[in-house]
Amino acid sequence: MALGILAAYRVLLGLGRRAGLDPERLSDLVVLLVFSGLAGARLFYVAEHWSWYAQDPLSALRIWEGGLMYYGSIAVAAAVLAVWCAVRRRPALQMLDLFAAVVPLGQAFGRVGCFLNGCCYGRVSSGPFAVSYPAHSVPWQEQLAAGSIGETAARSLAVVPVQLYEAAGCAALCAALVALHRRLFPPAAEGAGPARSPLRGLVLAGYLAGYGILRFATETLRADERAHPFGGPFSISQAISLAALCAAAALCAAAALRRRRASA
């Protein structure tokens, strides 16, 4: 996670300088968003798995034991960024575009961490890329509880490395969004801040659509316990992915309308 934050931060600084943003102020904002994002990720995870924490609510504070939900991180960090933009009188959508371009890079590193940790693992598979985890790992413990393996099993059954699939998808998405950001927003004049663009919101829309599709697809390969709100067919993450796709469509429509008005 730390490596992912640092990598995304380096790319963010390059895009920020190009947009005419002060690197020091941008660095302060990154620190604020990292902590608010971690808090949101933990809050949403605890809410999704409240049945685990209800018997010992104080255990929800033991974040070092693991348990983060990515969409919670994005929701809280985006809200904090919107407030920051309102206070600083910055164009919120363009700031969201900036961060949306680099967030998938941090996600890619994070999913590699999930793979190494054994969480967020995939379904049992005999495919060529399937992997097995050692005894007492998360997949081994949950397969033992389900009766799929015995206590003497040295390794878990082989599972789909869904974490690596998502990591690769996030890396590709980041490359595409950085290229899109550079295409949509020309370099700011020296000493001038970012000019308000009628195309603001399109990079954010690309992120919401791209990651929404990726996450919806990878959720179908997951084997760890997934909460299904209201008893529906979709997991919480899939439901949020569908909402993200709707938000992306709305952002694209709004950008098209602004561009039409600007050229009128």
N, C-alpha and C positions, 0 to 999 in steps of 0.2 A: 504494500500500500504506500509506504514511504517513497519507494522508488518511482511508483506511478505518479505520485504528487509532484515529485521533483522533475520528472520528465515532462509532464503536462505544463508545469510552471515555466520551464525553459522555452517551450514552444509558445506559450501564452505571452511571455515577455517580448518575443520577436514580433508577434502579431500586434501587441499593444503599442510598441514603439512605432510600428508602421501606421497605426491608427492615430498617433499623436497623443497617447496617454503617458502620464508621468510614471516611470517604473517604480519609484518608491511608494507612491500611493497605490499602485496596482499590487505591489507586494503586500502591503498592509491589508488590502482587500482579500487577497488569497488566504492569508492566515485566518481572517475572520470567517471566510467561507469553509475552510477546512474544518474548523472546530464546530461550526454550526451544522455542516454536513454530517460529521461523525455523530453528533447528538441526534440528528434526524434519523440517521440510519439505525441507531440503537432503539430509538423510540418506536419506529415502525416495526422493527423486528420483534420487540417485546409485545407490541399490540397483536401482531400476527400469531405469536406463539404464547399468548397469555395463559393458556391452560397449563403450560410448563411453569410459569412464574407465579401463578395465583397462590400456590401453597407457601411460597417464600418470596414475597414481593421485593425484598431487599437484594435478592440475587440479580435483579434487573440492573443493578448498578455495577455488577462485576463484568465490565466490558472486556477485560483481559481474558475472560473465558470464551470469547467469541460470540458471534451473533449480530450481524449487521444486515440491513435490508437496503439495497442500493436505491430503490425508488424513494425511500424515505429521505435519504441523503440529498437527492436532487430536489425534492419538494421543499425542504426546509432551507437549503442553500439558495435556491431560486427566490424564495420569499425574502430572505435576508438581503440578497442582491438588489431586489426591487426597492426595498426600503432605503438601502444605501444610495441608489440612483436618485430616489426622490429627495433625499437630504442634500446630496451633492449636485442636484440638478443636471444629471447625466441622462442621455437617451437610454432608457431601460432596455428596449428591445435590442439596440446595437451592442450593449454590454452583454446581454444574454447571448447574442450571436457570437461574441468573442469567446466566451467561456464554453459555449456549446461545441465550438470547433475543437477544443483540446480535451474536453472531459472524456471522450472515448479512449484516449491514450491512457489515462489513469485507470479506466475500467479494465483495459487489456492487462495491465500489470496486476490489478486486483484479482482477476480471474485466474491468472497463473498461480497466485497465492492460494486461491481456493483449491486448485488442482493439487498443489503440494500439501495442503492441509487435509484434503480428503472430503471437505464439505461440498455441498452443491453438486454431488456426484450424479452420474447418469444411470440409465437402466442397464440391467444385465445384458451383455452382448457377447457374441462370438466373432464379431467383426475383426478385421486386421488391425484396427487402431485401438481395440479395447485394452484396458489396463486393470490390474488387480492391486488391491491395497493390503498391507501387512496386517497381522493379527492386532486387534484392539484399536484399529483405526475406525473412523466414523462409519464407512461402509461395512466393515467387518462386524461392528457391534450391531448395526441395524439389520443386517442380513441374519445374524445370529438370533436376534429378537424375533425375526419373522419366521425362523425355522428353516431358512434356506441353506444354512451351513451349520456344522456342529462346533462344539467348543474346542475341539482338537484341530480345527482347520487352521493351517498356517497363513492362509491368505483369504481375502474375500473372493467371491465370484468376479469374473472380469466384467467391467462396466464401460459404458460409452464415456470417453473423456470430454464430456460436454463443456467443461470449463475452458478447455483449450480451443474448442470450436468457437465459443463466444469471444475468447481473447483475440483470435485471429480476425473475427468479424469486426470487433471494436477497433483494432489497429487499422484495418482497411477503411472503416468509416471515418476515423480521424484524418487519414490522408485525404480522403475525398472532401471532408468539410473544411480543412485548412485550405485546399485548393479553391473551393467555392468562396471562402471568405476573401481570399486575395483577389479573386475575380470580381466580386461584387463591390468591394470597398477599396478604392484607390488610396495610395499613400497620402496622409495628411500633409498639408504645407507645414514647413518648419515653424515651430512656435505656436501652431494652431491646434486646437483640440479636434476630435472627430466631428466631421460635418454630418448632420442628420440626413440619412439616405431614405428615399421612398421604398427601397428594397430591404429595409431592416426587417428582421424576423425570419428571413428565408433560410439562414444557416441554422437557426434554432428549429425551424420546421424540418429541415433535412435531418437534424439529429433526432428529433422526436419520431419522425417516420422511420428512419433507418434503424435506430435502436429498438423502436417499438416492434418492428417486423422481426429483427434478430432475436429479441428476448421472447417474443411469442413463440417463435419456432423452437428455440432451445429449451423452453419450458416443457415442451412435449417429450423431450429426451431425459428430463430429470427423474430421478427415482427417490430423492429424499422427500420427506413429508412436505406437502404443499397445502396451504389453507385455501379453501374454496368458499368465498363469501356468498352468503344467502343460499348455499347449497347448489349453486350453478355449476355449469360444466367447466368454467375457467378458473384457474388459480388467481390469487390476488394480483400477481405480476402480469398475468395475461389480461386481466380486466383493465389494469392501468395501461398496458400496452395499447389496447384498443382505444382508450381515452386519449392517449398520446397521439395516435393516428388522426383522431378527430380534431385535436388541437392543431396538428400540423396542417391539416386541410384548411382550417380557419385562418391560420397565419399566412398561408399562400394566397388565399382569397383577399385578405386585407392588404397584402403587399401589391397584388395586382391592381386593386382599387386605388391605392395611393399612387402607383405609377401612372395609371390612366389619368388621374387628376393632375399630376405634375406635368404631363405632356399635353394637357388640354389647353 
